[in-house]
Amino acid sequence: MTTIDERLAELGIELPEIVPPVAAYIPAVVEGSLVFTSGQLPMVSGALPATGKVGDGHGLVPASDAKDYARICALNALAAAKGVIGSLDRVTRIVKVVGFVASDPSFTGQPGVINGASEVLGEIFGDAGVHARSAVGVAVLPLDAPVEVELVLAFD
């Protein structure tokens, strides 16, 4: 049986360090057999790779880039979850993904953006990575991030 760490290595994915909170919260909380992560921004080495609204046109973050950022958010959320349960091998299911996309008023492709998170969770966890989901367009996100993702995970 392949461990999650082995699966990550097969996929060429290195789980990031836990992103320090930017306000008054903690990265993840355990309640019963569930882990709830705080909303995770696409931080890479302490910085956002891009800022602004997602959409088509000059000065906007392209949806394809935002999809990559949603993937980073999901990996940051997994790091937060691992921080409270010790090992991602304990995860039995990704229960829910909630994704927020800072959207230009004409942009309606939020589900495609949040697929970046959903797809990487499926790659890592297989059938246990299939989840319920919301993909919501919002006016602005913290630090002017283009995307934010939170997870609910079941574990034993």
RAWOCOR-V544771 format. One record per pair of residues at least 24 apart in sequence whose C-alpha atoms are under 10 Angstrom apart, sorted by the first residue. I is the first residue (numbers start at 1). J is the second residue. D is the distance in Angstrom with one decimal. If there is no record, write none. Layout:
i j d
I J D
I J D
This chain:
i j d
2 89 9.4
3 87 9.7
3 88 8.5
3 89 6.2
3 90 9.9
3 125 9.9
4 87 8.4
4 88 6.2
4 89 5.6
4 90 9.2
4 91 9.2
4 124 7.0
4 125 7.5
5 87 8.8
5 88 7.8
5 89 8.0
5 124 9.3
6 124 9.8
7 123 8.7
7 124 6.3
7 125 8.4
8 123 9.0
8 124 6.6
8 125 9.6
10 124 9.5
11 120 9.6
11 123 8.0
11 124 7.9
13 75 8.9
13 120 9.7
13 124 9.3
14 75 8.8
15 72 9.5
15 75 6.3
15 76 7.4
15 77 9.7
15 78 7.7
15 79 6.3
15 82 9.7
16 43 9.4
16 44 8.0
16 45 8.4
16 72 8.9
16 75 7.0
16 76 6.3
16 77 9.5
16 78 8.8
16 79 6.3
16 80 9.3
17 44 9.3
17 45 8.5
17 46 9.7
17 75 9.6
17 76 7.6
17 78 9.9
17 79 6.4
17 80 8.3
17 83 9.3
18 43 9.8
18 75 9.6
18 76 6.5
18 77 8.1
18 78 8.8
18 79 5.4
18 80 5.5
18 81 9.0
18 82 8.9
18 83 7.4
19 43 7.1
19 44 8.6
19 45 8.6
19 46 7.3
19 47 9.9
19 76 6.8
19 77 8.8
19 79 8.2
19 80 7.6
20 46 8.4
20 80 9.5
22 142 8.8
22 143 9.1
23 142 9.8
26 80 9.0
27 76 9.4
27 77 7.9
27 79 9.1
27 80 5.5
27 81 7.9
27 83 8.6
27 84 8.9
27 150 9.9
28 77 8.1
28 78 9.5
28 79 9.4
28 80 5.7
28 81 6.0
28 82 9.0
28 83 7.9
28 84 6.7
28 85 9.6
28 150 9.6
28 151 9.3
28 152 9.6
29 80 9.0
29 81 8.0
29 83 9.7
29 84 7.1
29 85 9.5
29 152 9.8
30 81 8.6
30 84 7.1
30 85 8.0
30 152 9.8
30 153 9.5
30 154 9.7
30 155 9.7
31 154 9.9
32 154 9.1
32 155 9.2
32 156 9.6
33 91 9.5
33 92 9.7
33 153 8.4
33 154 5.7
33 155 5.5
33 156 6.3
34 81 9.8
34 85 9.9
34 91 9.2
34 92 9.9
34 93 9.6
34 94 9.6
34 95 8.8
34 152 6.7
34 153 5.5
34 154 4.5
34 155 6.2
34 156 8.8
35 80 9.4
35 81 6.4
35 82 9.4
35 84 8.0
35 85 8.2
35 91 9.2
35 94 9.6
35 95 9.6
35 151 7.9
35 152 5.6
35 153 5.1
35 154 6.4
35 155 7.6
36 77 9.2
36 80 9.3
36 81 7.7
36 95 9.9
36 96 9.4
36 150 7.6
36 151 6.0
36 152 4.7
36 153 6.7
36 154 9.1
37 74 10.0
37 76 9.5
37 77 6.1
37 78 8.3
37 79 9.6
37 80 6.7
37 81 6.5
37 84 9.8
37 97 9.9
37 149 8.9
37 150 5.5
37 151 5.4
37 152 6.5
37 153 8.5
38 77 7.6
38 80 8.4
38 81 9.6
38 148 9.6
38 149 8.2
38 150 5.7
38 151 7.7
38 152 9.4
39 73 8.3
39 74 9.5
39 76 9.5
39 77 7.7
39 98 8.4
39 99 8.4
39 100 8.9
39 142 9.9
39 147 9.6
39 148 5.9
39 149 5.2
39 150 4.4
39 151 7.8
40 70 9.1
40 72 8.8
40 73 5.3
40 74 7.4
40 75 8.9
40 76 6.3
40 77 5.9
40 78 9.7
40 80 8.9
40 99 9.4
40 147 8.6
40 148 5.4
40 149 5.2
40 150 6.0
40 151 8.9
41 69 8.2
41 70 8.2
41 72 7.9
41 73 5.3
41 74 8.8
41 76 7.7
41 77 8.9
41 100 9.8
41 141 8.9
41 142 8.2
41 143 9.0
41 144 9.9
41 145 6.7
41 146 8.4
41 147 6.5
41 148 4.8
41 149 6.8
41 150 9.0
42 66 9.3
42 68 8.9
42 69 5.3
42 70 6.7
42 71 7.9
42 72 5.1
42 73 4.6
42 74 8.3
42 75 8.8
42 76 7.4
42 77 9.7
42 145 7.6
42 146 8.4
42 147 7.1
42 148 7.0
42 149 8.6
43 69 8.6
43 72 7.4
43 73 7.4
43 76 7.7
43 145 9.1
43 148 10.0
44 69 9.7
44 72 7.9
44 73 9.5
44 76 9.0
47 143 10.0
48 143 8.4
48 144 9.1
48 145 7.0
48 146 9.1
49 145 8.8
49 146 9.6
50 144 8.7
50 145 7.0
50 146 7.2
50 147 9.8
51 102 9.4
51 141 9.5
51 142 9.9
51 143 7.7
51 144 5.3
51 145 4.9
51 146 5.6
51 147 9.0
52 102 7.2
52 103 8.5
52 104 9.0
52 139 10.0
52 140 8.0
52 141 8.8
52 143 9.1
52 144 5.5
52 145 6.1
52 146 5.4
52 147 9.2
53 101 7.9
53 102 5.0
53 103 4.9
53 104 5.4
53 105 9.1
53 107 9.2
53 137 10.0
53 138 9.2
53 139 8.0
53 140 7.4
53 141 9.1
53 144 7.9
53 145 8.0
53 146 5.6
53 147 8.8
54 101 7.1
54 102 6.0
54 103 4.8
54 104 5.8
54 105 9.3
54 106 9.6
54 107 7.1
54 108 9.6
54 109 9.0
54 110 8.9
54 113 9.1
54 137 9.4
54 145 9.7
54 146 6.2
54 147 8.4
55 101 9.9
55 102 9.1
55 103 6.4
55 104 5.5
55 105 8.4
55 106 7.4
55 107 5.3
55 108 8.4
55 109 8.2
55 110 9.7
55 146 9.9
56 104 8.3
56 106 8.6
56 107 7.5
57 104 9.7
60 103 9.1
60 104 7.7
60 146 9.4
61 102 9.5
61 103 9.2
61 104 9.3
61 146 7.2
62 113 9.7
62 146 9.8
63 101 9.7
63 103 9.7
63 107 9.1
63 109 7.5
63 110 8.4
63 112 7.8
63 113 6.1
63 114 9.8
63 146 9.6
64 112 8.5
64 113 7.1
64 116 9.0
65 113 8.4
65 116 9.6
65 146 9.5
66 101 8.2
66 102 9.6
66 110 9.4
66 112 9.2
66 113 5.8
66 114 8.3
66 115 10.0
66 116 8.1
66 145 9.7
66 146 6.6
66 147 6.7
66 148 9.9
67 101 9.7
67 110 9.1
67 111 9.4
67 112 7.0
67 113 4.2
67 114 6.1
67 115 6.7
67 116 4.6
67 117 7.6
67 118 10.0
67 119 9.9
67 146 9.8
67 147 8.5
68 113 7.9
68 114 9.1
68 115 9.2
68 116 5.8
68 117 8.2
68 120 9.9
68 147 9.8
69 113 8.5
69 114 9.0
69 116 7.4
69 117 8.4
69 145 9.4
69 146 7.9
69 147 6.8
69 148 8.5
69 149 9.6
70 99 7.9
70 100 9.1
70 101 8.9
70 112 10.0
70 113 6.7
70 114 5.8
70 115 7.6
70 116 5.1
70 117 5.1
70 118 8.6
70 119 9.9
70 120 9.4
70 146 8.9
70 147 6.2
70 148 6.8
70 149 6.7
71 113 9.1
71 114 7.9
71 115 8.1
71 116 4.6
71 117 4.3
71 118 7.8
71 119 7.9
71 120 6.3
71 121 8.6
71 147 9.8
71 148 9.9
71 149 8.9
72 116 8.3
72 117 7.5
72 120 9.2
72 147 9.8
72 148 9.5
72 149 9.1
73 99 9.3
73 114 9.7
73 116 9.0
73 117 7.1
73 147 7.8
73 148 6.4
73 149 5.6
73 150 7.9
73 151 9.8
74 99 9.5
74 114 9.5
74 116 8.3
74 117 5.2
74 118 8.1
74 119 9.7
74 120 7.7
74 121 7.5
74 148 8.8
74 149 6.3
74 150 7.4
74 151 7.7
75 117 8.0
75 120 8.2
75 121 8.5
75 149 9.7
76 149 9.0
76 150 9.4
77 117 9.9
77 148 10.0
77 149 7.6
77 150 6.6
77 151 6.6
77 152 9.4
78 121 9.2
78 150 9.6
78 151 8.2
78 153 9.2
80 151 9.9
81 151 8.7
81 152 9.1
81 153 8.0
85 155 8.3
85 156 9.3
87 155 9.8
88 125 9.5
88 153 9.9
88 155 8.5
89 125 9.5
89 155 8.5
89 156 9.2
90 153 9.9
90 154 8.4
90 155 5.2
90 156 5.5
91 125 8.6
91 128 8.3
91 129 9.5
91 153 6.7
91 154 5.8
91 155 4.2
91 156 6.7
92 125 8.7
92 127 9.8
92 128 6.2
92 129 8.7
92 153 7.6
92 154 5.5
92 155 4.9
92 156 6.8
93 121 10.0
93 125 7.9
93 126 9.5
93 127 8.2
93 128 4.4
93 129 5.9
93 130 7.6
93 131 7.8
93 152 8.9
93 153 5.9
93 154 5.2
93 155 6.9
93 156 9.8
94 118 9.6
94 121 7.7
94 122 9.0
94 125 8.2
94 127 9.3
94 128 6.1
94 129 5.0
94 130 6.5
94 131 5.6
94 132 8.4
94 151 7.4
94 152 6.3
94 153 4.5
94 154 6.3
94 155 8.9
95 128 8.6
95 129 8.0
95 130 7.7
95 131 5.0
95 132 6.2
95 133 8.5
95 151 7.6
95 152 5.4
95 153 5.2
95 154 6.4
96 129 9.5
96 130 8.7
96 131 5.3
96 132 4.7
96 133 5.4
96 134 8.1
96 150 8.3
96 151 5.7
96 152 5.0
96 153 7.1
96 154 9.5
97 121 9.7
97 130 9.7
97 131 6.8
97 132 6.4
97 133 4.7
97 134 6.5
97 135 8.3
97 149 7.0
97 150 5.9
97 151 4.8
97 152 6.6
97 153 9.0
98 132 8.6
98 133 5.6
98 134 4.8
98 135 6.1
98 136 7.9
98 148 8.3
98 149 5.7
98 150 5.3
98 151 6.5
98 152 8.6
99 133 7.8
99 134 6.1
99 135 4.7
99 136 6.1
99 137 8.5
99 147 7.2
99 148 5.8
99 149 4.4
99 150 6.5
99 151 8.8
100 134 8.3
100 135 5.9
100 136 4.8
100 137 5.8
100 138 6.5
100 139 9.7
100 140 9.3
100 141 8.0
100 145 9.9
100 146 8.4
100 147 5.6
100 148 5.1
100 149 6.3
100 150 8.8
101 135 7.4
101 136 6.1
101 137 4.8
101 138 5.9
101 139 8.3
101 140 8.2
101 141 7.9
101 145 8.6
101 146 5.9
101 147 4.5
101 148 6.7
101 149 8.9
102 136 8.6
102 137 5.9
102 138 4.9
102 139 5.4
102 140 5.0
102 141 6.0
102 142 9.6
102 144 8.0
102 145 7.2
102 146 5.0
102 147 6.0
102 148 8.5
103 136 9.1
103 137 5.5
103 138 5.8
103 139 6.0
103 140 7.5
103 141 9.6
103 146 7.7
103 147 9.0
104 137 8.7
104 138 8.7
104 139 7.6
104 140 9.5
105 137 8.9
105 138 9.0
105 139 8.0
107 137 8.3
108 136 9.5
108 137 7.7
109 135 9.2
109 136 9.7
109 137 8.7
110 134 9.4
110 135 5.7
110 136 6.4
110 137 6.2
110 138 9.7
110 147 9.6
111 135 5.4
111 136 8.0
111 137 9.3
113 147 8.4
114 147 8.4
114 148 9.0
114 149 8.0
117 148 9.9
117 149 7.7
117 150 9.6
117 151 9.7
128 153 9.8
128 154 9.6
129 153 9.3
